Amino acid sequence: MKTELSNKTTIFTVGDSLVQTYTEDYAPMTGWGQMLPIYFNEAHVVVKNHAIGGRSSGSFLREGRFDKVLQDLQPGDYVLIEFGHNDATWNKPERYVPVLDFKANLTKHYIAATRQCGGIPILITLVNRNDYDPNTGKFNVSFPEYVQATREVAAETAAPLIDLNAMTVEYFDRLNHEYGIGATETKIFNHAKPGEYAGVYANGVADNTHLQKAGAMIVAGMVAKSFRTLGIDKLARWYREPESYNIT
């Protein structure tokens, strides 16, 4: 007999520290996978966030973390896959995955195995870093080779794609234009003044890779709303707008 949980549609998230769920000790740092559940009716959808910091598409597999997803995966469930930040770290061999191997990992492991279990894989391009031209406020694309590789795999395998990199670049450009260059530091990324938070960042932080809570809510909203454009009627039907998430 199925349990109450197994009667729900599950969204599994796999990825790195941009997606991970954090404890309050790490505030304000927040992963978008951590905030994704607020966008769905919990009576119908459950989010299981398997993302963990410092992992690439290769190390996540080697550590058996994706096997744990496959063990719980039921037909009709969704697997959201976002890698690239750590794959690109050529100076850390335990993480580094060349672009061609990155594409092979996505194709032969994440997508193929998900489909074999009856699940629906959805590829997601990586969230852009806080990297912009200080004179214009225009953002530079982070790790463009891995962004493009994700797009290519989606096209080659007919997997749904959420182009989160394009979405975040456009949104961050707009913030810097509307609120002044540097607005993304205070509104999106993991920045805090000394004493503003307790815990790990009690002495302050200026982190241009990870998100703060407001930023994670915005990015999670981009992901959740994308189910409408992807034509996934079931998840679009169970989407709900939280009481407040728009930082602007």
Secondary structure, 3 states (H helix, E strand, C coil): CCCCHHHCEEEEEEECCCCCCCCHHHCCECCHHHHHHHHECCCCEEEEECCCCCCCHHHHHHCCHHHHHHHHCCCCCEEEEECCCCCCCCCCCCCCCCHHHHHHHHHHHHHHHHHHCCCEEEEECCCCCCCECCCCCCECCCCHHHHHHHHHHHHHHCCCEECHHHHHHHHHHHHHHHHCCCHHHHHCEEEECCCCCCHHHCCCEEEEEEEEHHHHHHHHHHHHHHHHHCCCHHHHHHECCCCCCCCC
